[in-house]
Amino acid sequence: MPAPTALQAYIEGVGLLGPGLTDWPSAAAVLSSAAPYVASATALPAPQALPPAERRRTGAVVKLALAIGFEATTHAAVDPSTLTTVFTSSGGDGFNCHELCIVLAGSDRQLSPTRFHNSVHNVAAGYWSIAANATNAANVLCAHDASFGAGLIEALTQVAVERTPVLLLAYDTHYPEPLRAQRPIPDAFGVALVLAPDARAPLAHLTATLTDGGADHMSEPTLEKLRASIPAARSLPLLSCLAQRKSGRVVLDYFAHARIALQVELCS
Amino acid sequence: MSPLQLTHFTAVSAVGHGVAETLDALERQRGGLAPCAFESVDLPTHIGEVRGVDKAALPDELSGYNCRNNRLAQLGLLQDGFAHAVAKSATRWGSDRIGVFIGTSTSGILETELAYREWAATGALPQSFNYAGAHNSFSVGDFVRHALRLEGPATVVCTACSSSAKVFASAQRMISVGLIDAAVVGGVDSLCLTTLYGFHSLQLTSRYACRPFDIARDGISIGEAAAFALLERLPEQLDNNAILLLGAGESSDAYHMSSPHPEGRGARASIEQALAAASLEPTDIDYINLHGTATVSNDSAEDLAVSAVFGTQVPCSSTKGATGHTLGAAGALEAVICALAIRHGLMPGGLNTRTVDPKLHVHYLRENRRSNVNRVLSNSFGFGGANCSLIFGRAA
């Protein structure tokens, strides 16, 4: 059997949007305790990179993914069209799904074609490829509460095997009732990381292994509530480490039988 | 890339339960499409329904996963001793060293569609409604890993109609970095109202049994399937008849959400990447299992991509005339068909196609051809421009 390759990568850029967290610099200030956390609903910007006709058709998932993706690639100063992508989300567009199911529960089942094509789990990947003119491989994953971990492992695996930079985008949006009671995601949250095999101007270096140890929690209760209630926010312990500019070991949630241990080395 | 062995594989689709029935249907050119009589659906279209899905019982301890999609998955796992082969593999590698990668497009959404009827009538979802076990896309991945008692990394891939082709690429990478030694890959997608009414709203469903590459092709016939393969590292002594995954290619059209790039730009890129990954030339490919959905735009775009890479002589066909378009399960189902093509020296002729569109260039087979089949290409292209091509071959 060949010797295992370490799952490792440099982080070159971060994009973040969530409740009370308007972008990565302001989130970093909160996560490093330089600024207080002030709760507010996630504000999703219109996706300016899309042509107006396409822009009008997009829902929350696409707005969120495009916002975090472009923030991360700008932060990393990389051309987004050159990146392979890994999208991961615990659910699709909850409002769109709700509207489709209402129509299908009735007697006149004429669906809107736009609602139907927006119902695919890879809708954000499709619109990202158009907005960024990104023709490389795009993978789109779902692993319920383990979705961030599944996306991180897929992205690190691609970096290791293909020796290519990868944009990881993890995002979740909330459902309206009656699904909200079944899947109580409080608000939209997304994080994007540019991961690369070689250093140019990296923020940090990551090495990942699976562990049976428990996941790290956030010490601040409001942030811990976010971490525990939104699958993409399971990334917060890693983001805290980056924001606090300290090297160390972080354990992220994944499955009941395994978590992901990250050795984080700050680069500058 | 390093080849992997498809140690075991199985499929259930409208043409049969397990590989023997599937092979028999291919050999006799027997299709599984019929006028739609699914649930309360009132649409002028044909579908490829799997028989006996609702009779498949889940193990008691997994009853929380009960939905049509997971019953179909269970039916698949029970065919051809697949679950038993995985159990044997787990004793060899360890259950935490086998990953699970399943493609689906709609998972258990049918349960939610039905639950919304009750909600509309009573104001409450049924007590039995289980979001994680049925609705969520990962439901089928979670069900499969629990049913097979595996504890390695697991994920569901959701890139619409290329989902269960891309699982082969993800599994190959994860084996390559050494995080796992083997993987259960597959695709499971089941009939539901969302896709039947949704593709109808896009005017992409045919009234007839679909006619890939035909001059009169006018849309898809939606099918359902569960197909699985066990991928493992190559043993030191490899049987000449072993079926291998030789290469995978993935690309994005970056063009439109629901239409392929008209010149097949992304399709061509994924085909060329698969050849490069397998270190093969176009002349090394004996047969191409086309995506071949029978929409006007897919088949013309795919034709341009395939003929640009291979010229017009390599025999090609779409098996969707037999099985229907099984959406997120199509990649894995057609991987199993490719494995059968190699094992049995059979290039399956495409059903329902009467007159191949003279504007198309590829060498489209309408009749079965018996021949040595050593290396095959399988194409899968999805909404959002998500493309994947796989190459399978005989060990020697």
Chai-1 contact restraints between the chains, C-beta under 6 A:
chainA,res_idxA,chainB,res_idxB,connection_type,confidence,min_distance_angstrom,max_distance_angstrom,comment,restraint_id
A,P4,B,G178,contact,1.0,0.0,6.0,A-B,restraint_1
A,T5,B,V177,contact,1.0,0.0,6.0,A-B,restraint_2
A,T5,B,G178,contact,1.0,0.0,6.0,A-B,restraint_3
A,L100,B,T194,contact,1.0,0.0,6.0,A-B,restraint_4
A,C101,B,T112,contact,1.0,0.0,6.0,A-B,restraint_5
A,C101,B,E113,contact,1.0,0.0,6.0,A-B,restraint_6
A,C101,B,Y116,contact,1.0,0.0,6.0,A-B,restraint_7
A,L104,B,E113,contact,1.0,0.0,6.0,A-B,restraint_8
A,L104,B,L193,contact,1.0,0.0,6.0,A-B,restraint_9
A,A105,B,Y116,contact,1.0,0.0,6.0,A-B,restraint_10
A,A105,B,R117,contact,1.0,0.0,6.0,A-B,restraint_11
A,A105,B,A120,contact,1.0,0.0,6.0,A-B,restraint_12
A,R109,B,Y197,contact,1.0,0.0,6.0,A-B,restraint_13
A,L111,B,Y197,contact,1.0,0.0,6.0,A-B,restraint_14
A,L111,B,G198,contact,1.0,0.0,6.0,A-B,restraint_15
A,L111,B,S201,contact,1.0,0.0,6.0,A-B,restraint_16
A,P113,B,S201,contact,1.0,0.0,6.0,A-B,restraint_17
A,P113,B,L202,contact,1.0,0.0,6.0,A-B,restraint_18
A,F116,B,G198,contact,1.0,0.0,6.0,A-B,restraint_19
A,F116,B,S201,contact,1.0,0.0,6.0,A-B,restraint_20
A,H117,B,M257,contact,1.0,0.0,6.0,A-B,restraint_21
A,H117,B,S258,contact,1.0,0.0,6.0,A-B,restraint_22
A,V120,B,A160,contact,1.0,0.0,6.0,A-B,restraint_23
A,V120,B,F383,contact,1.0,0.0,6.0,A-B,restraint_24
A,H121,B,S137,contact,1.0,0.0,6.0,A-B,restraint_25
A,H121,B,C158,contact,1.0,0.0,6.0,A-B,restraint_26
A,N122,B,C158,contact,1.0,0.0,6.0,A-B,restraint_27
A,N122,B,T159,contact,1.0,0.0,6.0,A-B,restraint_28
A,N122,B,A160,contact,1.0,0.0,6.0,A-B,restraint_29
A,N122,B,G384,contact,1.0,0.0,6.0,A-B,restraint_30
A,N122,B,A386,contact,1.0,0.0,6.0,A-B,restraint_31
A,A125,B,G384,contact,1.0,0.0,6.0,A-B,restraint_32
A,G126,B,M257,contact,1.0,0.0,6.0,A-B,restraint_33
A,G126,B,G384,contact,1.0,0.0,6.0,A-B,restraint_34
A,S129,B,S252,contact,1.0,0.0,6.0,A-B,restraint_35
A,S129,B,A254,contact,1.0,0.0,6.0,A-B,restraint_36
A,S129,B,G385,contact,1.0,0.0,6.0,A-B,restraint_37
A,I130,B,A254,contact,1.0,0.0,6.0,A-B,restraint_38
A,N133,B,A254,contact,1.0,0.0,6.0,A-B,restraint_39
A,A134,B,A254,contact,1.0,0.0,6.0,A-B,restraint_40
A,T135,B,S251,contact,1.0,0.0,6.0,A-B,restraint_41
A,T135,B,S252,contact,1.0,0.0,6.0,A-B,restraint_42
A,T135,B,A254,contact,1.0,0.0,6.0,A-B,restraint_43
A,A137,B,E250,contact,1.0,0.0,6.0,A-B,restraint_44
A,A138,B,S252,contact,1.0,0.0,6.0,A-B,restraint_45
A,V140,B,C158,contact,1.0,0.0,6.0,A-B,restraint_46
A,V140,B,T159,contact,1.0,0.0,6.0,A-B,restraint_47
A,L141,B,T155,contact,1.0,0.0,6.0,A-B,restraint_48
A,C142,B,S137,contact,1.0,0.0,6.0,A-B,restraint_49
A,C142,B,F138,contact,1.0,0.0,6.0,A-B,restraint_50
A,C142,B,V156,contact,1.0,0.0,6.0,A-B,restraint_51
A,C142,B,C158,contact,1.0,0.0,6.0,A-B,restraint_52
A,A143,B,F138,contact,1.0,0.0,6.0,A-B,restraint_53
A,A143,B,T155,contact,1.0,0.0,6.0,A-B,restraint_54
A,H144,B,A132,contact,1.0,0.0,6.0,A-B,restraint_55
A,H144,B,N136,contact,1.0,0.0,6.0,A-B,restraint_56
A,H144,B,F138,contact,1.0,0.0,6.0,A-B,restraint_57
A,A150,B,T155,contact,1.0,0.0,6.0,A-B,restraint_58
A,I153,B,P153,contact,1.0,0.0,6.0,A-B,restraint_59
A,T157,B,R173,contact,1.0,0.0,6.0,A-B,restraint_60
A,T157,B,M174,contact,1.0,0.0,6.0,A-B,restraint_61
A,T157,B,V177,contact,1.0,0.0,6.0,A-B,restraint_62
A,A160,B,V177,contact,1.0,0.0,6.0,A-B,restraint_63
A,V161,B,R173,contact,1.0,0.0,6.0,A-B,restraint_64
A,V161,B,S176,contact,1.0,0.0,6.0,A-B,restraint_65
A,V161,B,V177,contact,1.0,0.0,6.0,A-B,restraint_66
A,P178,B,W119,contact,1.0,0.0,6.0,A-B,restraint_67
A,P178,B,L125,contact,1.0,0.0,6.0,A-B,restraint_68
A,Q182,B,Y131,contact,1.0,0.0,6.0,A-B,restraint_69
A,R183,B,Y131,contact,1.0,0.0,6.0,A-B,restraint_70
A,H257,B,E151,contact,1.0,0.0,6.0,A-B,restraint_71
